[in-house]
Amino acid sequence: MRQLAFSFLTAALTIAVACSCASCRNASKSGDTAQQDTLAAKGPDFSADSAYAFAARQCEFGPRCMNTPEHDKCGEWIAQTFRDYGLDVEIQQAKLKGWDGTMLDSRNIIARYKPERKARILLCAHWDTRPWADNDPDEANWHSPVTGANDGASGVAVMLELARLMQMDSSLCVGVDFVCFDAEDYGTPQWADVADDPDSWALGAQYWAQNLPQGYTARYGILLDMVGGQGARFFQESISLRYARETVAKVWRTASLMGYGSMFPMQEGGMITDDHVPVNEKAGIPCIDIIPFYPDCQQSSFGPTWHTVNDDMQHIDPNTLKAVGQVLVQTLYGEAE
């Protein structure tokens, strides 16, 4: 994803997120006990350990950069894992041109749960990883590939765990389309001698949004991007508020009532060029982006490991995966047919 200028309501801030993320490692629930009692739990228990294992398995393939054997092998594993949980899987292949003219062998992985249901929810994340650690504090690493434990693997891991749970608990009233977007992170690197082109990002999502099955629609979409980092807090992203304010309100209210209000502040963060942009603007599906914002981190507002060689499993917090995953379970299983 591309980092844009952040417009933040500083007068409303009462937080202090250290760049080291130590203060938020435990991602403990907030003390909304009175409100929490009013929310009846819905759906199965989200397993942070299982989601963590799904993220680790992706990282075992190595960086999943475009046009590499590691990328292709991991994509096959993701698709097969969705199949193992009983979902219908389609591979949407395309040749897409990168910022430098490289033709990218892109594979969007689409997995459908209860494809016969007309009422559908879209869940999505990108599964490719950044070929260059161009935000690393050490210039010597700027051309090294990123492992992508958080930026890539975490969102897919949450979706795989949700698919596993849906196979076990089929009481969900709506169909779900899981889409793993490819070629998201091949955008213009910071060291390039050309201007950053916003259209060089989210290439797989752009292609998907322009090549939908005839008549396809969804009530709303939720994009999961970097949802496993230590100390993560998920402010309300600006493009999400522009196109899908009702869905933002639904998800953040659910998080608050579940006691995760401290991780999902009722405050606006910044505007991000990410996969949800073409989903909103080209596909016409109201889609939000659950993405972290670190207002006090000098390295990056996306957190200290963003586009660095330190985006590895050592910096993934199961408590963050748990919070995001359980909020999604509650949201999805609360949908009426």
Secondary structure, DSSP 4 states (H G I P E B T S, - for coil): -EE------GGG------TT-GGGTT-PPPS-HHHHTTS---SPPP-HHHHHHHHHHHHHT----TTSHHHHHHHHHHHHHHHHTT-EEEEEEEEEE-TTSPEEEEEEEEEEESTT-SSEEEEEEE----S--TT-SSGGGTTSPP--IIIIIIHHHHHHHHHHHHHH-----SEEEEEEE-S-S-PPPTTSSS---GGGS-HHHHHHHHSPPTT---S-EEEE-S-SBTT----B-HHHHHHHHHHHHHHHHHHHHTT-TTTS-SSB---EESTHHHHHHTS---EEEE----TT-SS-TT-TTTTSTT-SGGGB-HHHHHHHHHHHHHHHHT---
